[in-house]
Structure formats: structure tokens, C-alpha cells
Amino acid sequence: MERFALVIAQEHSLPAPFAEVDAQAFARAVIAAGLPDRNVCTLIGSGATRTAITSRLRKLSKLPPFETLIVFCSTAGFTEHGAAFLACHDTQDDDRSETSLALQDWLQALEKIPCRRLVLFLDVRGEGVPLQPVEAFFTGRPGRVGFLSHREQEQSHVSGSLKSGIWARHVIEAVSGQAPRALEQGTLTARSLQAYLQRELPGSLRGAFREAPPQTPLCFTVDPTMSVLQLDGLASAADPRLQPLQRGTLRGETIVKVKSLLGFRKYHRVPERANASTRKFVTELAHEELQQDVETIYTSIRESLGYKRREVDSSAERGLGVVRTPDFEYVVAVELVDDDPTSVIWRREIMGIRNPQVVLSRPFQKIFSGLFDTLVFEFAAPFNLESWIDLVEEAVPPEVRLRTSSDGSCCEVQLRGKTTLVRLFRDRIEIQGEKSPGSNGLIEAFLSFQDLFAQRRELQSLPLLPESI
């Protein structure tokens, strides 16, 4: 049976900042999740008039019975004469109630739609509305779930830096598959999504405001195990381009002076040469910082990614620290620089990636912000780099700047519009960038590199997976 989505937003007749941006992102997310484009109706901006919205609701009510209707509505709300209203694009400020949608009428229109399952995301910004009619709409009604951005007397807050509503941003991340911790045994359920929103929203509010304002996400349903959305169309499940990330390693290096280590004392001497004794000495000096690093990452992972205590373990000894999770491993090491014994190098890596979507998630990016500038893939089989270079040079794509070493052992690929650099060797591929706030830019550059050659069969020879030829 078919699934439909109705996405509504306006942000100008009555102020609802970034509502239309959020609606567009939500529509893209449900399409990526498998809803046919033809079944997703997006009414935003000038398309979100009172007439257009009521017309679309009426058309949905005349369809034969279908499986699921997902409704996302982000707009301003207000109350007049005890009744709640939702603003439309053509709402007039001097005649608001007559040119807006009454919330009760809107809910009654939804009631007439012959869907077996109804999922509602309601983000009322501005003055807000009484929520009792919404709660009553879901009370005692199996097959329905309603998510609301806030309680009465609270507001739905937005982030200027994100250019998004904060609650809406988390909803979109979950629906688009970018929030693995919003899933319950691989399924986005009413209970798991609400738990995710309750967990993530306070931290995001603290990050956006000096003093976090109150905003409590709500969920109305009689069936907390109800599936909100089947994520069968998401790239995390179906996009083969992401599969190589399971063999990838994120890396970052920082060089500091031995004197800057916390364990260094005035009576210590800076090493003059690199040998077993001075390496051991430096490892001991750095041990306190190594422990602090591991403890900080361990705590952040537990708090932000929602792992249980028994799911995460850590260790720190002899210049090597490790934090192990079900989805990846974090490794930090410190050692003397061989050609400059007055300095030490800190190496940090994310390896053993078992769930690529976790690495793409916003909480992961926040935890490891600025730590990595290189993404490395060790090839799963021998690779004839020289032949690959020869094939590329036969018809270099216009988006590419190609440079090769004289012996054919290295090839640099610069993509137009990208600050990252792709380096190919006989045994690996490296994506080199900057230590930006997140590592998604490295991954996006790698995906762009794959896309560039996706249609050239003779070039699809990079052995990134064991089954590659």
C-alpha cells in the first residue's frame, strides 16, 4: 500500500524563521527514505495559502484507503477568542483568524483522510497555540502518532548559525538516517524518536543560547512501538558508495614541544636524540594527558551517542589510548619525533568503522570536531596505479586537476570547488583536508571522487572492498 507525505510551511505572513528551509529538508529526507517523489506534496511560501492547504487535504480525503500519511507543518500560530489558528502564506495581520486555518478544522480534515497510519510533526512557532485539541486527536486512536516541538507556554527556538529550528533539525536528522541513536533495533519508532528528541534538544539549546530556554518536545500516541518511517531508501542502507567507509580510517596529527607536556618539570632535560630511553621518558611525561584525552572522549561518546556502560570500554597505557564502541574505535598515541627529539607527535584515529552512519551523525562530528584532516582507505587487493593513471589521462574530466609523480607511485586529484586533495598510492587512497569543525567534508570529497568516475566503467577498479575486482 502507498505512502504519502504532506509538507507545509510559511515564514513570512506571521514570522516563523527558517520554517520553509526546514520543510524543504524534511521533504528531501522522506523522499530519500523511500517515499515516491510523486507522493510528496510540498506547500511552502506562496504555495502555502489557506486555499491550497484545504484543497490538498480534501484531495487526500478522496483517495482510496492507503497505508501511511506523514504530515510536517511548520508555521506561526496564535489564539483568538479561545480558538487556535495556524498562519498561512495569505494570512492578513489585520484579519488573522479569518485568513488563517483553524487548528480544529485542520485536525478534522486530517480525520477524514483514509490512511491506516498517520504521523504528524507539528512545529508551531511564534505565539503558540493550545495543545489540548491535538492531544485529543491522538488519544485512544491506534495507528496515530503526533510529535510537537514544545509544550504550551513554551516556544520553538531556532538557531541562526544552523538556519533551522532546533527541534526540526533533530527531526530531520532522525528521518534522514543521520541519527542512529534515534533507532530502536534498526527501526525509527515513536518511542525511540521521542527519546532521541528529549535527549538531544537540551544540549542543542545550551549550545545555541547563553542560558538555555525551556523547550520540551511532546509525543502523543497510544502505541509507542509504532514505526514512524521505514528507512529503506536511505543511503546508509542502500548507497554502495558508503560501504568503503567500513575500511576507512580518519586520522589527525599534532606536533607539540616536549616542554609543553603536563608531566614535564623544570628539572627534566629535553631529549637530544631519539632512542628507546628517550621514547620511554616522553611516554611517561605524556601519560597524564593521554589519560585525560581518553577519559574526555569516553565521557563525550557515552553522553552524546547514548551507548550503555557495558557497550564502551577504554584503556590508556604506554603511550597508547583506546576507546572501543559497537560502531567504531578511537585510538590516540603519542611518541617522540625521530628527526626532532625536542617534539612529540600526537596521532588520533577513528578506525574499525562498523556503522558509517554514526560517523556521519552530528553528535559524532561535535565530539571529534577539529581532530582529523585525513581519510585513508587501505586497498583490499593489489592496485595497478599506473594503468589507472593512463586511463584517466585519456579523458581527464573538466572538474579534475591531475598531477602524478615521475615514477607513477602517486597521483594527486584535485576536484574543482573542493579544498580537499585526493592522493592515490599503490596500496591506499588518502583524502587530505583541513581540521575543520567536522570530518563530513572529507567523506563528501570521497563521495564526489567516486561520483566523478561512476559512469566510466574502465575506471571502476579501485579495490576499496574485498569483493572489488
JOLINUR-V280220 format. One record per backbone hydrogen bond with DSSP energy under -0.5 kcal/mol. CO is the residue of the C=O (numbers start at 0). NH is the residue of the N-H. E is the energy in kcal/mol with one decimal. If there is no record, write none. Layout:
# JOLINUR-V280220
[[CO,NH,E] [CO,NH,E]]
This chain:
# JOLINUR-V280220
[[1,66,-1.4] [1,67,-1.3] [3,69,-2.4] [4,40,-2.8] [5,7,-0.5] [5,71,-2.5] [6,42,-3.6] [7,73,-2.3] [8,44,-1.1] [10,15,-1.3] [15,18,-1.9] [17,21,-2.2] [18,22,-2.1] [19,23,-2.2] [20,24,-2.1] [21,25,-2.4] [22,26,-2.5] [23,27,-2.1] [24,28,-2.0] [25,29,-2.3] [26,30,-1.8] [27,31,-2.4] [28,32,-1.6] [29,34,-2.2] [30,33,-1.5] [32,232,-1.1] [35,38,-1.8] [36,39,-1.5] [38,4,-2.4] [38,40,-0.7] [39,41,-0.6] [40,6,-3.1] [40,42,-0.6] [41,43,-0.6] [42,8,-2.1] [43,46,-2.4] [44,47,-1.9] [46,48,-0.6] [47,88,-3.0] [48,52,-2.4] [49,53,-2.2] [50,54,-2.2] [51,55,-2.2] [52,56,-2.2] [53,57,-2.1] [54,58,-2.3] [55,59,-2.2] [56,60,-1.7] [57,61,-0.7] [58,61,-0.8] [59,62,-1.2] [65,115,-1.9] [66,116,-2.1] [67,3,-2.8] [68,70,-0.5] [68,118,-2.7] [69,5,-2.7] [70,120,-3.1] [71,7,-3.3] [72,122,-3.0] [73,9,-1.3] [74,124,-3.0] [75,86,-2.7] [76,126,-0.8] [76,127,-0.7] [77,84,-2.6] [79,82,-2.1] [82,79,-2.3] [83,102,-2.5] [84,77,-1.8] [85,100,-2.4] [87,90,-1.5] [91,94,-1.7] [94,98,-1.0] [95,98,-0.8] [96,99,-0.6] [99,101,-0.5] [100,85,-3.1] [101,105,-2.4] [102,106,-2.3] [103,107,-2.1] [104,108,-2.0] [105,109,-1.8] [106,110,-2.0] [107,111,-1.0] [108,111,-0.5] [109,112,-1.4] [112,114,-2.1] [113,65,-2.1] [116,68,-2.3] [117,144,-2.1] [118,70,-3.1] [119,121,-0.5] [119,146,-3.4] [120,72,-2.8] [120,122,-0.6] [121,123,-0.6] [121,148,-1.7] [122,74,-1.4] [122,124,-0.6] [124,76,-2.0] [124,127,-0.8] [130,134,-2.5] [131,135,-2.5] [132,136,-1.6] [133,137,-1.1] [134,137,-0.6] [134,138,-1.3] [137,140,-1.7] [139,141,-0.6] [140,143,-0.9] [142,117,-2.7] [143,221,-0.5] [144,119,-2.5] [145,219,-2.7] [146,121,-2.9] [147,217,-2.4] [150,153,-1.4] [154,156,-0.8] [156,165,-2.3] [156,166,-0.5] [157,159,-0.5] [158,162,-1.5] [158,163,-1.5] [163,158,-3.0] [164,168,-2.3] [165,169,-1.6] [166,170,-2.1] [167,171,-2.6] [168,172,-2.1] [169,173,-2.2] [170,174,-2.7] [171,175,-2.3] [172,177,-2.6] [172,178,-0.6] [173,176,-1.1] [177,361,-0.5] [178,181,-2.5] [179,182,-1.6] [182,184,-0.5] [183,186,-1.2] [186,183,-3.4] [186,188,-1.1] [187,227,-3.2] [187,228,-1.0] [188,192,-2.5] [189,193,-2.1] [190,194,-2.3] [191,195,-1.9] [192,196,-2.5] [193,197,-2.6] [194,198,-1.7] [195,199,-2.7] [196,200,-2.3] [197,201,-0.5] [198,202,-0.5] [199,203,-1.9] [200,204,-2.3] [201,205,-2.2] [202,206,-1.8] [203,207,-1.4] [204,208,-1.9] [209,211,-0.5] [213,154,-0.7] [214,216,-0.6] [217,147,-2.2] [218,220,-0.5] [219,145,-2.4] [222,225,-1.9] [223,190,-2.7] [225,189,-2.1] [228,187,-0.7] [228,230,-0.6] [229,231,-0.6] [230,233,-0.9] [233,236,-1.2] [233,237,-2.5] [234,238,-1.8] [237,239,-0.8] [238,241,-1.5] [239,242,-0.8] [239,243,-0.5] [241,244,-1.5] [242,245,-1.9] [243,246,-2.4] [244,247,-0.9] [246,377,-0.8] [247,352,-0.6] [248,375,-2.8] [249,349,-2.0] [250,372,-2.2] [250,373,-1.8] [251,347,-2.7] [253,345,-3.3] [255,343,-3.0] [256,259,-1.5] [257,260,-1.6] [260,263,-1.6] [264,267,-1.7] [272,274,-0.7] [274,278,-2.5] [275,279,-1.9] [276,280,-2.2] [277,281,-2.3] [278,282,-2.2] [279,283,-2.0] [280,284,-2.0] [281,285,-2.1] [282,286,-0.5] [283,286,-0.8] [284,262,-1.0] [285,289,-2.5] [286,290,-2.5] [287,291,-2.2] [288,292,-2.6] [289,293,-2.4] [290,294,-2.6] [291,295,-2.6] [292,296,-2.4] [293,297,-2.8] [294,298,-2.5] [295,299,-2.4] [296,300,-2.7] [297,301,-2.3] [298,302,-2.5] [299,303,-2.9] [300,304,-2.1] [300,306,-0.6] [301,305,-0.7] [307,310,-1.5] [307,311,-0.6] [308,311,-1.3] [312,323,-2.9] [314,321,-2.6] [316,319,-1.7] [318,333,-1.9] [319,316,-2.5] [320,331,-2.7] [321,314,-2.0] [322,329,-2.9] [323,312,-1.6] [326,353,-3.0] [326,354,-1.2] [327,324,-2.3] [328,350,-2.4] [329,322,-2.6] [330,348,-2.6] [331,320,-3.3] [332,346,-3.0] [334,344,-2.8] [335,337,-0.6] [336,339,-1.1] [339,336,-0.5] [339,342,-2.3] [341,257,-2.8] [342,336,-2.3] [343,255,-2.4] [344,334,-1.6] [344,346,-0.6] [345,253,-2.2] [346,332,-2.6] [347,251,-1.9] [348,330,-2.5] [348,350,-0.5] [349,249,-2.0] [350,328,-2.6] [351,353,-0.5] [354,357,-1.5] [354,358,-0.9] [355,359,-1.3] [356,360,-0.7] [357,360,-0.9] [360,364,-2.0] [361,365,-2.1] [362,366,-2.2] [363,367,-2.2] [365,368,-0.9] [367,370,-1.9] [372,432,-3.2] [373,250,-3.2] [374,430,-2.8] [375,248,-2.2] [376,428,-2.0] [382,384,-1.4] [383,387,-1.7] [384,388,-2.7] [385,389,-2.2] [386,390,-2.1] [387,391,-2.3] [388,392,-2.5] [389,393,-0.8] [390,393,-0.6] [390,394,-0.6] [391,394,-1.4] [396,399,-1.9] [398,415,-2.8] [400,413,-2.7] [402,411,-3.8] [404,407,-1.4] [408,425,-0.5] [409,404,-2.4] [410,423,-3.0] [411,402,-2.3] [411,413,-0.5] [412,414,-0.6] [412,421,-2.5] [413,400,-2.2] [414,417,-2.1] [419,414,-0.6] [420,422,-0.6] [420,431,-3.4] [421,412,-3.5] [422,429,-3.2] [423,410,-2.1] [425,382,-0.7] [426,378,-2.5] [427,424,-3.0] [428,376,-2.5] [429,422,-3.4] [429,431,-0.6] [430,374,-2.1] [431,420,-3.0] [433,435,-2.2] [435,369,-1.6] [438,441,-0.8] [438,442,-1.5] [439,443,-3.2] [440,444,-2.0] [441,445,-1.9] [442,446,-2.5] [443,447,-2.4] [444,448,-2.1] [445,449,-2.2] [446,450,-2.8] [447,451,-2.1] [448,452,-0.9] [449,452,-0.8] [450,453,-1.2] [452,455,-1.4] [454,456,-0.9] [455,458,-2.1] [456,459,-1.3] [458,460,-2.0] [461,463,-2.3] [462,379,-3.4] [464,467,-1.9]]
